[in-house]
Amino acid sequence: MTNLLSSIRKHKGLYLVNVVVGIFFLLPFLWIISTSLKTPSNIAQYPPKWIPDQVTFANYKEIFMTDNGIFVSFFTQIVLH
């Protein structure tokens, strides 16, 4: 147990750097999710907000359910070719 604590104390700077870098790389994905839940008028809002006032899943519905959605186009290309 003391070896584990000693190892953690010895490498705490490295752990801190890893956490900071991990957060740095995670932020764009969180921003994408946040933006996907916004209404079109809130996407271009200034100053931008991380958490939208009005959460909507209409963007996901458009991708998966409409004829011009990305998912339908992708699925059609896979089936036809």
mmCIF file of the N, C-alpha and C atoms, coordinates in Angstrom:
data_MODEL
# 
_entry.id   MODEL 
# 
loop_
_atom_site.group_PDB 
_atom_site.id 
_atom_site.type_symbol 
_atom_site.label_atom_id 
_atom_site.label_alt_id 
_atom_site.label_comp_id 
_atom_site.label_asym_id 
_atom_site.label_entity_id 
_atom_site.label_seq_id 
_atom_site.pdbx_PDB_ins_code 
_atom_site.Cartn_x 
_atom_site.Cartn_y 
_atom_site.Cartn_z 
_atom_site.occupancy 
_atom_site.B_iso_or_equiv 
_atom_site.pdbx_formal_charge 
_atom_site.auth_seq_id 
_atom_site.auth_comp_id 
_atom_site.auth_asym_id 
_atom_site.auth_atom_id 
_atom_site.pdbx_PDB_model_num 
ATOM 1   N N  . MET A 1 1  ? 0.815   -1.187 0.000   1.00 0.00 ? 1  MET A N  1 
ATOM 2   C CA . MET A 1 1  ? 0.000   0.000  0.000   1.00 0.00 ? 1  MET A CA 1 
ATOM 3   C C  . MET A 1 1  ? 0.864   1.258  0.000   1.00 0.00 ? 1  MET A C  1 
ATOM 4   N N  . THR A 1 2  ? 1.947   1.223  0.761   1.00 0.00 ? 2  THR A N  1 
ATOM 5   C CA . THR A 1 2  ? 2.815   2.401  0.802   1.00 0.00 ? 2  THR A CA 1 
ATOM 6   C C  . THR A 1 2  ? 3.523   2.598  -0.525  1.00 0.00 ? 2  THR A C  1 
ATOM 7   N N  . ASN A 1 3  ? 3.799   1.506  -1.248  1.00 0.00 ? 3  ASN A N  1 
ATOM 8   C CA . ASN A 1 3  ? 4.417   1.637  -2.565  1.00 0.00 ? 3  ASN A CA 1 
ATOM 9   C C  . ASN A 1 3  ? 3.480   2.340  -3.544  1.00 0.00 ? 3  ASN A C  1 
ATOM 10  N N  . LEU A 1 4  ? 2.192   2.024  -3.441  1.00 0.00 ? 4  LEU A N  1 
ATOM 11  C CA . LEU A 1 4  ? 1.206   2.663  -4.310  1.00 0.00 ? 4  LEU A CA 1 
ATOM 12  C C  . LEU A 1 4  ? 1.113   4.158  -4.015  1.00 0.00 ? 4  LEU A C  1 
ATOM 13  N N  . LEU A 1 5  ? 1.032   4.509  -2.745  1.00 0.00 ? 5  LEU A N  1 
ATOM 14  C CA . LEU A 1 5  ? 0.961   5.928  -2.375  1.00 0.00 ? 5  LEU A CA 1 
ATOM 15  C C  . LEU A 1 5  ? 2.239   6.660  -2.761  1.00 0.00 ? 5  LEU A C  1 
ATOM 16  N N  . SER A 1 6  ? 3.355   6.010  -2.580  1.00 0.00 ? 6  SER A N  1 
ATOM 17  C CA . SER A 1 6  ? 4.638   6.606  -2.961  1.00 0.00 ? 6  SER A CA 1 
ATOM 18  C C  . SER A 1 6  ? 4.692   6.841  -4.463  1.00 0.00 ? 6  SER A C  1 
ATOM 19  N N  . SER A 1 7  ? 4.189   5.869  -5.228  1.00 0.00 ? 7  SER A N  1 
ATOM 20  C CA . SER A 1 7  ? 4.182   5.995  -6.686  1.00 0.00 ? 7  SER A CA 1 
ATOM 21  C C  . SER A 1 7  ? 3.271   7.141  -7.133  1.00 0.00 ? 7  SER A C  1 
ATOM 22  N N  . ILE A 1 8  ? 2.124   7.265  -6.478  1.00 0.00 ? 8  ILE A N  1 
ATOM 23  C CA . ILE A 1 8  ? 1.183   8.341  -6.829  1.00 0.00 ? 8  ILE A CA 1 
ATOM 24  C C  . ILE A 1 8  ? 1.807   9.703  -6.516  1.00 0.00 ? 8  ILE A C  1 
ATOM 25  N N  . ARG A 1 9  ? 2.419   9.822  -5.368  1.00 0.00 ? 9  ARG A N  1 
ATOM 26  C CA . ARG A 1 9  ? 3.067   11.091 -5.002  1.00 0.00 ? 9  ARG A CA 1 
ATOM 27  C C  . ARG A 1 9  ? 4.202   11.432 -5.958  1.00 0.00 ? 9  ARG A C  1 
ATOM 28  N N  . LYS A 1 10 ? 4.904   10.420 -6.365  1.00 0.00 ? 10 LYS A N  1 
ATOM 29  C CA . LYS A 1 10 ? 6.059   10.613 -7.251  1.00 0.00 ? 10 LYS A CA 1 
ATOM 30  C C  . LYS A 1 10 ? 5.632   11.095 -8.633  1.00 0.00 ? 10 LYS A C  1 
ATOM 31  N N  . HIS A 1 11 ? 4.478   10.620 -9.094  1.00 0.00 ? 11 HIS A N  1 
ATOM 32  C CA . HIS A 1 11 ? 4.033   10.916 -10.457 1.00 0.00 ? 11 HIS A CA 1 
ATOM 33  C C  . HIS A 1 11 ? 2.834   11.859 -10.518 1.00 0.00 ? 11 HIS A C  1 
ATOM 34  N N  . LYS A 1 12 ? 2.544   12.586 -9.438  1.00 0.00 ? 12 LYS A N  1 
ATOM 35  C CA . LYS A 1 12 ? 1.347   13.425 -9.438  1.00 0.00 ? 12 LYS A CA 1 
ATOM 36  C C  . LYS A 1 12 ? 1.398   14.530 -10.490 1.00 0.00 ? 12 LYS A C  1 
ATOM 37  N N  . GLY A 1 13 ? 2.559   15.039 -10.808 1.00 0.00 ? 13 GLY A N  1 
ATOM 38  C CA . GLY A 1 13 ? 2.677   16.041 -11.869 1.00 0.00 ? 13 GLY A CA 1 
ATOM 39  C C  . GLY A 1 13 ? 2.299   15.461 -13.224 1.00 0.00 ? 13 GLY A C  1 
ATOM 40  N N  . LEU A 1 14 ? 2.747   14.227 -13.465 1.00 0.00 ? 14 LEU A N  1 
ATOM 41  C CA . LEU A 1 14 ? 2.414   13.545 -14.719 1.00 0.00 ? 14 LEU A CA 1 
ATOM 42  C C  . LEU A 1 14 ? 0.913   13.281 -14.809 1.00 0.00 ? 14 LEU A C  1 
ATOM 43  N N  . TYR A 1 15 ? 0.298   12.883 -13.697 1.00 0.00 ? 15 TYR A N  1 
ATOM 44  C CA . TYR A 1 15 ? -1.140  12.650 -13.673 1.00 0.00 ? 15 TYR A CA 1 
ATOM 45  C C  . TYR A 1 15 ? -1.907  13.943 -13.941 1.00 0.00 ? 15 TYR A C  1 
ATOM 46  N N  . LEU A 1 16 ? -1.448  15.023 -13.380 1.00 0.00 ? 16 LEU A N  1 
ATOM 47  C CA . LEU A 1 16 ? -2.096  16.312 -13.587 1.00 0.00 ? 16 LEU A CA 1 
ATOM 48  C C  . LEU A 1 16 ? -2.029  16.727 -15.061 1.00 0.00 ? 16 LEU A C  1 
ATOM 49  N N  . VAL A 1 17 ? -0.871  16.539 -15.671 1.00 0.00 ? 17 VAL A N  1 
ATOM 50  C CA . VAL A 1 17 ? -0.715  16.851 -17.097 1.00 0.00 ? 17 VAL A CA 1 
ATOM 51  C C  . VAL A 1 17 ? -1.648  15.970 -17.926 1.00 0.00 ? 17 VAL A C  1 
ATOM 52  N N  . ASN A 1 18 ? -1.747  14.702 -17.586 1.00 0.00 ? 18 ASN A N  1 
ATOM 53  C CA . ASN A 1 18 ? -2.634  13.791 -18.324 1.00 0.00 ? 18 ASN A CA 1 
ATOM 54  C C  . ASN A 1 18 ? -4.092  14.212 -18.205 1.00 0.00 ? 18 ASN A C  1 
ATOM 55  N N  . VAL A 1 19 ? -4.504  14.647 -17.030 1.00 0.00 ? 19 VAL A N  1 
ATOM 56  C CA . VAL A 1 19 ? -5.882  15.093 -16.832 1.00 0.00 ? 19 VAL A CA 1 
ATOM 57  C C  . VAL A 1 19 ? -6.147  16.357 -17.648 1.00 0.00 ? 19 VAL A C  1 
ATOM 58  N N  . VAL A 1 20 ? -5.239  17.302 -17.627 1.00 0.00 ? 20 VAL A N  1 
ATOM 59  C CA . VAL A 1 20 ? -5.414  18.552 -18.382 1.00 0.00 ? 20 VAL A CA 1 
ATOM 60  C C  . VAL A 1 20 ? -5.479  18.265 -19.881 1.00 0.00 ? 20 VAL A C  1 
ATOM 61  N N  . VAL A 1 21 ? -4.590  17.422 -20.378 1.00 0.00 ? 21 VAL A N  1 
ATOM 62  C CA . VAL A 1 21 ? -4.596  17.071 -21.804 1.00 0.00 ? 21 VAL A CA 1 
ATOM 63  C C  . VAL A 1 21 ? -5.870  16.320 -22.153 1.00 0.00 ? 21 VAL A C  1 
ATOM 64  N N  . GLY A 1 22 ? -6.317  15.425 -21.277 1.00 0.00 ? 22 GLY A N  1 
ATOM 65  C CA . GLY A 1 22 ? -7.561  14.689 -21.516 1.00 0.00 ? 22 GLY A CA 1 
ATOM 66  C C  . GLY A 1 22 ? -8.757  15.616 -21.617 1.00 0.00 ? 22 GLY A C  1 
ATOM 67  N N  . ILE A 1 23 ? -8.838  16.592 -20.730 1.00 0.00 ? 23 ILE A N  1 
ATOM 68  C CA . ILE A 1 23 ? -9.929  17.573 -20.786 1.00 0.00 ? 23 ILE A CA 1 
ATOM 69  C C  . ILE A 1 23 ? -9.835  18.401 -22.068 1.00 0.00 ? 23 ILE A C  1 
ATOM 70  N N  . PHE A 1 24 ? -8.631  18.771 -22.452 1.00 0.00 ? 24 PHE A N  1 
ATOM 71  C CA . PHE A 1 24 ? -8.417  19.549 -23.669 1.00 0.00 ? 24 PHE A CA 1 
ATOM 72  C C  . PHE A 1 24 ? -8.944  18.800 -24.900 1.00 0.00 ? 24 PHE A C  1 
ATOM 73  N N  . PHE A 1 25 ? -8.713  17.490 -24.966 1.00 0.00 ? 25 PHE A N  1 
ATOM 74  C CA . PHE A 1 25 ? -9.179  16.702 -26.104 1.00 0.00 ? 25 PHE A CA 1 
ATOM 75  C C  . PHE A 1 25 ? -10.653 16.333 -25.998 1.00 0.00 ? 25 PHE A C  1 
ATOM 76  N N  . LEU A 1 26 ? -11.227 16.354 -24.800 1.00 0.00 ? 26 LEU A N  1 
ATOM 77  C CA . LEU A 1 26 ? -12.626 16.013 -24.608 1.00 0.00 ? 26 LEU A CA 1 
ATOM 78  C C  . LEU A 1 26 ? -13.556 17.189 -24.906 1.00 0.00 ? 26 LEU A C  1 
ATOM 79  N N  . LEU A 1 27 ? -13.093 18.406 -24.735 1.00 0.00 ? 27 LEU A N  1 
ATOM 80  C CA . LEU A 1 27 ? -13.932 19.587 -24.922 1.00 0.00 ? 27 LEU A CA 1 
ATOM 81  C C  . LEU A 1 27 ? -14.582 19.695 -26.309 1.00 0.00 ? 27 LEU A C  1 
ATOM 82  N N  . PRO A 1 28 ? -13.879 19.441 -27.406 1.00 0.00 ? 28 PRO A N  1 
ATOM 83  C CA . PRO A 1 28 ? -14.548 19.527 -28.713 1.00 0.00 ? 28 PRO A CA 1 
ATOM 84  C C  . PRO A 1 28 ? -15.721 18.554 -28.862 1.00 0.00 ? 28 PRO A C  1 
ATOM 85  N N  . PHE A 1 29 ? -15.589 17.354 -28.310 1.00 0.00 ? 29 PHE A N  1 
ATOM 86  C CA . PHE A 1 29 ? -16.687 16.390 -28.384 1.00 0.00 ? 29 PHE A CA 1 
ATOM 87  C C  . PHE A 1 29 ? -17.879 16.849 -27.558 1.00 0.00 ? 29 PHE A C  1 
ATOM 88  N N  . LEU A 1 30 ? -17.627 17.431 -26.394 1.00 0.00 ? 30 LEU A N  1 
ATOM 89  C CA . LEU A 1 30 ? -18.713 17.972 -25.585 1.00 0.00 ? 30 LEU A CA 1 
ATOM 90  C C  . LEU A 1 30 ? -19.387 19.145 -26.292 1.00 0.00 ? 30 LEU A C  1 
ATOM 91  N N  . TRP A 1 31 ? -18.590 19.962 -26.989 1.00 0.00 ? 31 TRP A N  1 
ATOM 92  C CA . TRP A 1 31 ? -19.146 21.089 -27.740 1.00 0.00 ? 31 TRP A CA 1 
ATOM 93  C C  . TRP A 1 31 ? -20.028 20.589 -28.891 1.00 0.00 ? 31 TRP A C  1 
ATOM 94  N N  . ILE A 1 32 ? -19.619 19.522 -29.557 1.00 0.00 ? 32 ILE A N  1 
ATOM 95  C CA . ILE A 1 32 ? -20.418 18.944 -30.644 1.00 0.00 ? 32 ILE A CA 1 
ATOM 96  C C  . ILE A 1 32 ? -21.756 18.450 -30.111 1.00 0.00 ? 32 ILE A C  1 
ATOM 97  N N  . ILE A 1 33 ? -21.732 17.752 -28.992 1.00 0.00 ? 33 ILE A N  1 
ATOM 98  C CA . ILE A 1 33 ? -22.978 17.257 -28.396 1.00 0.00 ? 33 ILE A CA 1 
ATOM 99  C C  . ILE A 1 33 ? -23.862 18.429 -27.980 1.00 0.00 ? 33 ILE A C  1 
ATOM 100 N N  . SER A 1 34 ? -23.280 19.437 -27.364 1.00 0.00 ? 34 SER A N  1 
ATOM 101 C CA . SER A 1 34 ? -24.037 20.610 -26.950 1.00 0.00 ? 34 SER A CA 1 
ATOM 102 C C  . SER A 1 34 ? -24.672 21.306 -28.153 1.00 0.00 ? 34 SER A C  1 
ATOM 103 N N  . THR A 1 35 ? -23.915 21.472 -29.206 1.00 0.00 ? 35 THR A N  1 
ATOM 104 C CA . THR A 1 35 ? -24.422 22.139 -30.408 1.00 0.00 ? 35 THR A CA 1 
ATOM 105 C C  . THR A 1 35 ? -25.511 21.316 -31.081 1.00 0.00 ? 35 THR A C  1 
ATOM 106 N N  . SER A 1 36 ? -25.390 20.006 -31.053 1.00 0.00 ? 36 SER A N  1 
ATOM 107 C CA . SER A 1 36 ? -26.396 19.160 -31.702 1.00 0.00 ? 36 SER A CA 1 
ATOM 108 C C  . SER A 1 36 ? -27.736 19.225 -30.985 1.00 0.00 ? 36 SER A C  1 
ATOM 109 N N  . LEU A 1 37 ? -27.761 19.646 -29.753 1.00 0.00 ? 37 LEU A N  1 
ATOM 110 C CA . LEU A 1 37 ? -29.003 19.733 -28.996 1.00 0.00 ? 37 LEU A CA 1 
ATOM 111 C C  . LEU A 1 37 ? -29.614 21.132 -29.022 1.00 0.00 ? 37 LEU A C  1 
ATOM 112 N N  . LYS A 1 38 ? -29.022 22.051 -29.763 1.00 0.00 ? 38 LYS A N  1 
ATOM 113 C CA . LYS A 1 38 ? -29.517 23.427 -29.837 1.00 0.00 ? 38 LYS A CA 1 
ATOM 114 C C  . LYS A 1 38 ? -30.445 23.601 -31.032 1.00 0.00 ? 38 LYS A C  1 
ATOM 115 N N  . THR A 1 39 ? -31.291 24.618 -30.928 1.00 0.00 ? 39 THR A N  1 
ATOM 116 C CA . THR A 1 39 ? -32.112 25.006 -32.068 1.00 0.00 ? 39 THR A CA 1 
ATOM 117 C C  . THR A 1 39 ? -31.236 25.776 -33.052 1.00 0.00 ? 39 THR A C  1 
ATOM 118 N N  . PRO A 1 40 ? -31.622 25.852 -34.324 1.00 0.00 ? 40 PRO A N  1 
ATOM 119 C CA . PRO A 1 40 ? -30.794 26.576 -35.296 1.00 0.00 ? 40 PRO A CA 1 
ATOM 120 C C  . PRO A 1 40 ? -30.508 28.028 -34.907 1.00 0.00 ? 40 PRO A C  1 
ATOM 121 N N  . SER A 1 41 ? -31.437 28.682 -34.265 1.00 0.00 ? 41 SER A N  1 
ATOM 122 C CA . SER A 1 41 ? -31.191 30.077 -33.873 1.00 0.00 ? 41 SER A CA 1 
ATOM 123 C C  . SER A 1 41 ? -30.203 30.175 -32.716 1.00 0.00 ? 41 SER A C  1 
ATOM 124 N N  . ASN A 1 42 ? -30.112 29.155 -31.900 1.00 0.00 ? 42 ASN A N  1 
ATOM 125 C CA . ASN A 1 42 ? -29.181 29.178 -30.768 1.00 0.00 ? 42 ASN A CA 1 
ATOM 126 C C  . ASN A 1 42 ? -27.765 28.760 -31.153 1.00 0.00 ? 42 ASN A C  1 
ATOM 127 N N  . ILE A 1 43 ? -27.600 28.141 -32.292 1.00 0.00 ? 43 ILE A N  1 
ATOM 128 C CA . ILE A 1 43 ? -26.272 27.676 -32.698 1.00 0.00 ? 43 ILE A CA 1 
ATOM 129 C C  . ILE A 1 43 ? -25.338 28.856 -32.936 1.00 0.00 ? 43 ILE A C  1 
ATOM 130 N N  . ALA A 1 44 ? -25.857 29.900 -33.582 1.00 0.00 ? 44 ALA A N  1 
ATOM 131 C CA . ALA A 1 44 ? -25.029 31.065 -33.906 1.00 0.00 ? 44 ALA A CA 1 
ATOM 132 C C  . ALA A 1 44 ? -25.113 32.151 -32.847 1.00 0.00 ? 44 ALA A C  1 
ATOM 133 N N  . GLN A 1 45 ? -25.627 31.834 -31.691 1.00 0.00 ? 45 GLN A N  1 
ATOM 134 C CA . GLN A 1 45 ? -25.800 32.817 -30.620 1.00 0.00 ? 45 GLN A CA 1 
ATOM 135 C C  . GLN A 1 45 ? -24.450 33.306 -30.096 1.00 0.00 ? 45 GLN A C  1 
ATOM 136 N N  . TYR A 1 46 ? -24.379 34.604 -29.829 1.00 0.00 ? 46 TYR A N  1 
ATOM 137 C CA . TYR A 1 46 ? -23.158 35.169 -29.255 1.00 0.00 ? 46 TYR A CA 1 
ATOM 138 C C  . TYR A 1 46 ? -23.517 35.897 -27.977 1.00 0.00 ? 46 TYR A C  1 
ATOM 139 N N  . PRO A 1 47 ? -22.867 35.663 -26.908 1.00 0.00 ? 47 PRO A N  1 
ATOM 140 C CA . PRO A 1 47 ? -21.806 34.695 -26.664 1.00 0.00 ? 47 PRO A CA 1 
ATOM 141 C C  . PRO A 1 47 ? -22.368 33.274 -26.621 1.00 0.00 ? 47 PRO A C  1 
ATOM 142 N N  . PRO A 1 48 ? -21.589 32.320 -27.048 1.00 0.00 ? 48 PRO A N  1 
ATOM 143 C CA . PRO A 1 48 ? -22.083 30.936 -27.083 1.00 0.00 ? 48 PRO A CA 1 
ATOM 144 C C  . PRO A 1 48 ? -22.316 30.382 -25.679 1.00 0.00 ? 48 PRO A C  1 
ATOM 145 N N  . LYS A 1 49 ? -23.254 29.468 -25.582 1.00 0.00 ? 49 LYS A N  1 
ATOM 146 C CA . LYS A 1 49 ? -23.572 28.815 -24.309 1.00 0.00 ? 49 LYS A CA 1 
ATOM 147 C C  . LYS A 1 49 ? -23.286 27.323 -24.425 1.00 0.00 ? 49 LYS A C  1 
ATOM 148 N N  . TRP A 1 50 ? -22.707 26.763 -23.384 1.00 0.00 ? 50 TRP A N  1 
ATOM 149 C CA . TRP A 1 50 ? -22.431 25.329 -23.368 1.00 0.00 ? 50 TRP A CA 1 
ATOM 150 C C  . TRP A 1 50 ? -23.711 24.527 -23.222 1.00 0.00 ? 50 TRP A C  1 
ATOM 151 N N  . ILE A 1 51 ? -24.600 24.996 -22.355 1.00 0.00 ? 51 ILE A N  1 
ATOM 152 C CA . ILE A 1 51 ? -25.864 24.292 -22.109 1.00 0.00 ? 51 ILE A CA 1 
ATOM 153 C C  . ILE A 1 51 ? -26.982 25.119 -22.743 1.00 0.00 ? 51 ILE A C  1 
ATOM 154 N N  . PRO A 1 52 ? -27.674 24.545 -23.732 1.00 0.00 ? 52 PRO A N  1 
ATOM 155 C CA . PRO A 1 52 ? -28.714 25.322 -24.415 1.00 0.00 ? 52 PRO A CA 1 
ATOM 156 C C  . PRO A 1 52 ? -29.902 25.607 -23.509 1.00 0.00 ? 52 PRO A C  1 
ATOM 157 N N  . ASP A 1 53 ? -30.561 26.754 -23.767 1.00 0.00 ? 53 ASP A N  1 
ATOM 158 C CA . ASP A 1 53 ? -31.761 27.110 -23.012 1.00 0.00 ? 53 ASP A CA 1 
ATOM 159 C C  . ASP A 1 53 ? -32.897 26.146 -23.322 1.00 0.00 ? 53 ASP A C  1 
ATOM 160 N N  . GLN A 1 54 ? -33.002 25.805 -24.599 1.00 0.00 ? 54 GLN A N  1 
ATOM 161 C CA . GLN A 1 54 ? -34.058 24.908 -25.048 1.00 0.00 ? 54 GLN A CA 1 
ATOM 162 C C  . GLN A 1 54 ? -33.408 23.711 -25.734 1.00 0.00 ? 54 GLN A C  1 
ATOM 163 N N  . VAL A 1 55 ? -33.508 22.551 -25.125 1.00 0.00 ? 55 VAL A N  1 
ATOM 164 C CA . VAL A 1 55 ? -32.921 21.335 -25.694 1.00 0.00 ? 55 VAL A CA 1 
ATOM 165 C C  . VAL A 1 55 ? -33.897 20.750 -26.697 1.00 0.00 ? 55 VAL A C  1 
ATOM 166 N N  . THR A 1 56 ? -33.389 20.396 -27.880 1.00 0.00 ? 56 THR A N  1 
ATOM 167 C CA . THR A 1 56 ? -34.229 19.807 -28.915 1.00 0.00 ? 56 THR A CA 1 
ATOM 168 C C  . THR A 1 56 ? -33.496 18.636 -29.561 1.00 0.00 ? 56 THR A C  1 
ATOM 169 N N  . PHE A 1 57 ? -34.259 17.619 -29.906 1.00 0.00 ? 57 PHE A N  1 
ATOM 170 C CA . PHE A 1 57 ? -33.706 16.460 -30.600 1.00 0.00 ? 57 PHE A CA 1 
ATOM 171 C C  . PHE A 1 57 ? -34.107 16.470 -32.075 1.00 0.00 ? 57 PHE A C  1 
ATOM 172 N N  . ALA A 1 58 ? -34.596 17.610 -32.563 1.00 0.00 ? 58 ALA A N  1 
ATOM 173 C CA . ALA A 1 58 ? -35.036 17.723 -33.956 1.00 0.00 ? 58 ALA A CA 1 
ATOM 174 C C  . ALA A 1 58 ? -33.874 17.496 -34.927 1.00 0.00 ? 58 ALA A C  1 
ATOM 175 N N  . ASN A 1 59 ? -32.671 17.876 -34.549 1.00 0.00 ? 59 ASN A N  1 
ATOM 176 C CA . ASN A 1 59 ? -31.517 17.666 -35.429 1.00 0.00 ? 59 ASN A CA 1 
ATOM 177 C C  . ASN A 1 59 ? -31.262 16.179 -35.647 1.00 0.00 ? 59 ASN A C  1 
ATOM 178 N N  . TYR A 1 60 ? -31.418 15.391 -34.598 1.00 0.00 ? 60 TYR A N  1 
ATOM 179 C CA . TYR A 1 60 ? -31.234 13.948 -34.737 1.00 0.00 ? 60 TYR A CA 1 
ATOM 180 C C  . TYR A 1 60 ? -32.368 13.334 -35.553 1.00 0.00 ? 60 TYR A C  1 
ATOM 181 N N  . LYS A 1 61 ? -33.567 13.845 -35.357 1.00 0.00 ? 61 LYS A N  1 
ATOM 182 C CA . LYS A 1 61 ? -34.713 13.358 -36.136 1.00 0.00 ? 61 LYS A CA 1 
ATOM 183 C C  . LYS A 1 61 ? -34.485 13.634 -37.622 1.00 0.00 ? 61 LYS A C  1 
ATOM 184 N N  . GLU A 1 62 ? -33.949 14.807 -37.938 1.00 0.00 ? 62 GLU A N  1 
ATOM 185 C CA . GLU A 1 62 ? -33.694 15.160 -39.336 1.00 0.00 ? 62 GLU A CA 1 
ATOM 186 C C  . GLU A 1 62 ? -32.643 14.250 -39.967 1.00 0.00 ? 62 GLU A C  1 
ATOM 187 N N  . ILE A 1 63 ? -31.624 13.912 -39.212 1.00 0.00 ? 63 ILE A N  1 
ATOM 188 C CA . ILE A 1 63 ? -30.562 13.050 -39.745 1.00 0.00 ? 63 ILE A CA 1 
ATOM 189 C C  . ILE A 1 63 ? -31.073 11.643 -40.023 1.00 0.00 ? 63 ILE A C  1 
ATOM 190 N N  . PHE A 1 64 ? -31.858 11.099 -39.103 1.00 0.00 ? 64 PHE A N  1 
ATOM 191 C CA . PHE A 1 64 ? -32.252 9.697  -39.204 1.00 0.00 ? 64 PHE A CA 1 
ATOM 192 C C  . PHE A 1 64 ? -33.573 9.468  -39.916 1.00 0.00 ? 64 PHE A C  1 
ATOM 193 N N  . MET A 1 65 ? -34.461 10.452 -39.976 1.00 0.00 ? 65 MET A N  1 
ATOM 194 C CA . MET A 1 65 ? -35.807 10.207 -40.479 1.00 0.00 ? 65 MET A CA 1 
ATOM 195 C C  . MET A 1 65 ? -36.132 10.848 -41.827 1.00 0.00 ? 65 MET A C  1 
ATOM 196 N N  . THR A 1 66 ? -35.483 11.935 -42.190 1.00 0.00 ? 66 THR A N  1 
ATOM 197 C CA . THR A 1 66 ? -35.857 12.601 -43.435 1.00 0.00 ? 66 THR A CA 1 
ATOM 198 C C  . THR A 1 66 ? -35.155 11.967 -44.633 1.00 0.00 ? 66 THR A C  1 
ATOM 199 N N  . ASP A 1 67 ? -35.730 12.176 -45.803 1.00 0.00 ? 67 ASP A N  1 
ATOM 200 C CA . ASP A 1 67 ? -35.167 11.590 -47.025 1.00 0.00 ? 67 ASP A CA 1 
ATOM 201 C C  . ASP A 1 67 ? -33.817 12.174 -47.390 1.00 0.00 ? 67 ASP A C  1 
ATOM 202 N N  . ASN A 1 68 ? -33.546 13.417 -47.025 1.00 0.00 ? 68 ASN A N  1 
ATOM 203 C CA . ASN A 1 68 ? -32.263 14.025 -47.341 1.00 0.00 ? 68 ASN A CA 1 
ATOM 204 C C  . ASN A 1 68 ? -31.292 13.966 -46.164 1.00 0.00 ? 68 ASN A C  1 
ATOM 205 N N  . GLY A 1 69 ? -31.617 13.166 -45.167 1.00 0.00 ? 69 GLY A N  1 
ATOM 206 C CA . GLY A 1 69 ? -30.737 13.028 -44.008 1.00 0.00 ? 69 GLY A CA 1 
ATOM 207 C C  . GLY A 1 69 ? -29.491 12.231 -44.350 1.00 0.00 ? 69 GLY A C  1 
ATOM 208 N N  . ILE A 1 70 ? -28.447 12.444 -43.605 1.00 0.00 ? 70 ILE A N  1 
ATOM 209 C CA . ILE A 1 70 ? -27.168 11.774 -43.847 1.00 0.00 ? 70 ILE A CA 1 
ATOM 210 C C  . ILE A 1 70 ? -27.294 10.274 -43.678 1.00 0.00 ? 70 ILE A C  1 
ATOM 211 N N  . PHE A 1 71 ? -28.006 9.838  -42.653 1.00 0.00 ? 71 PHE A N  1 
ATOM 212 C CA . PHE A 1 71 ? -28.121 8.407  -42.393 1.00 0.00 ? 71 PHE A CA 1 
ATOM 213 C C  . PHE A 1 71 ? -28.848 7.700  -43.523 1.00 0.00 ? 71 PHE A C  1 
ATOM 214 N N  . VAL A 1 72 ? -29.940 8.292  -44.007 1.00 0.00 ? 72 VAL A N  1 
ATOM 215 C CA . VAL A 1 72 ? -30.706 7.675  -45.095 1.00 0.00 ? 72 VAL A CA 1 
ATOM 216 C C  . VAL A 1 72 ? -29.865 7.615  -46.365 1.00 0.00 ? 72 VAL A C  1 
ATOM 217 N N  . SER A 1 73 ? -29.133 8.683  -46.672 1.00 0.00 ? 73 SER A N  1 
ATOM 218 C CA . SER A 1 73 ? -28.269 8.678  -47.854 1.00 0.00 ? 73 SER A CA 1 
ATOM 219 C C  . SER A 1 73 ? -27.176 7.626  -47.739 1.00 0.00 ? 73 SER A C  1 
ATOM 220 N N  . PHE A 1 74 ? -26.567 7.516  -46.581 1.00 0.00 ? 74 PHE A N  1 
ATOM 221 C CA . PHE A 1 74 ? -25.523 6.522  -46.358 1.00 0.00 ? 74 PHE A CA 1 
ATOM 222 C C  . PHE A 1 74 ? -26.081 5.117  -46.481 1.00 0.00 ? 74 PHE A C  1 
ATOM 223 N N  . PHE A 1 75 ? -27.217 4.865  -45.843 1.00 0.00 ? 75 PHE A N  1 
ATOM 224 C CA . PHE A 1 75 ? -27.828 3.541  -45.890 1.00 0.00 ? 75 PHE A CA 1 
ATOM 225 C C  . PHE A 1 75 ? -28.233 3.181  -47.315 1.00 0.00 ? 75 PHE A C  1 
ATOM 226 N N  . THR A 1 76 ? -28.774 4.135  -48.074 1.00 0.00 ? 76 THR A N  1 
ATOM 227 C CA . THR A 1 76 ? -29.157 3.893  -49.461 1.00 0.00 ? 76 THR A CA 1 
ATOM 228 C C  . THR A 1 76 ? -27.943 3.531  -50.308 1.00 0.00 ? 76 THR A C  1 
ATOM 229 N N  . GLN A 1 77 ? -26.837 4.220  -50.117 1.00 0.00 ? 77 GLN A N  1 
ATOM 230 C CA . GLN A 1 77 ? -25.626 3.917  -50.874 1.00 0.00 ? 77 GLN A CA 1 
ATOM 231 C C  . GLN A 1 77 ? -25.081 2.527  -50.541 1.00 0.00 ? 77 GLN A C  1 
ATOM 232 N N  . ILE A 1 78 ? -25.154 2.132  -49.306 1.00 0.00 ? 78 ILE A N  1 
ATOM 233 C CA . ILE A 1 78 ? -24.680 0.813  -48.911 1.00 0.00 ? 78 ILE A CA 1 
ATOM 234 C C  . ILE A 1 78 ? -25.550 -0.278 -49.518 1.00 0.00 ? 78 ILE A C  1 
ATOM 235 N N  . VAL A 1 79 ? -26.857 -0.108 -49.481 1.00 0.00 ? 79 VAL A N  1 
ATOM 236 C CA . VAL A 1 79 ? -27.767 -1.133 -49.987 1.00 0.00 ? 79 VAL A CA 1 
ATOM 237 C C  . VAL A 1 79 ? -27.720 -1.230 -51.498 1.00 0.00 ? 79 VAL A C  1 
ATOM 238 N N  . LEU A 1 80 ? -27.627 -0.104 -52.179 1.00 0.00 ? 80 LEU A N  1 
ATOM 239 C CA . LEU A 1 80 ? -27.654 -0.114 -53.645 1.00 0.00 ? 80 LEU A CA 1 
ATOM 240 C C  . LEU A 1 80 ? -26.336 -0.537 -54.268 1.00 0.00 ? 80 LEU A C  1 
ATOM 241 N N  . HIS A 1 81 ? -25.252 -0.425 -53.549 1.00 0.00 ? 81 HIS A N  1 
ATOM 242 C CA . HIS A 1 81 ? -23.961 -0.791 -54.138 1.00 0.00 ? 81 HIS A CA 1 
ATOM 243 C C  . HIS A 1 81 ? -23.467 -1.978 -53.454 1.00 0.00 ? 81 HIS A C  1 
# 
